[in-house]
């Protein structure tokens, strides 16, 4: 079972993402007692609240985040387990790096976006901090865009390099 070295840059991105996640969890746990029992969990396109749920809903996104982050982390360390297109002995190292980069974008982008979206739900629970909630919500949406667009860019670049060879 081969484990490939990840770059320092990717390790720093992991560290920042995990620290952000842990700080968010700590903040929610410390303020759990002050949360109302019913919190807003769904909004219209204009930002109006149209559904409420139990405050336990705030535990859902962190759990989903971990269930996504951990397998992607393990897969990033073992890129030979990925199903990569047009893999040859000549381009194996490049393809593995590209696969690792995509895994890093997806795992950390999901972790950050879910953390920001969860933080927005937390702030929406306190009506006086709703503008703060919007900032976190749109930041989360930005990272979802990164998760979708980042791998597409890597894939297109990889195809271009494949056709040059």
Secondary structure, 3 states (H helix, E strand, C coil): CCCCCCCHHHHHHHHHHHHHHHHHHHHHHHCHHHCCCEEEEEECCCCCEEEEEEHHHHHHHHHHHHHHHHHHHHHHHCHHHCCCCCCCCCCHHHHHHHHHHHHHHHHHHHHHHHHHHHHHHHHHCCHHHHHHHHHHHHHHHHHHHHHHHHHHHHHHHHHHHHHHC
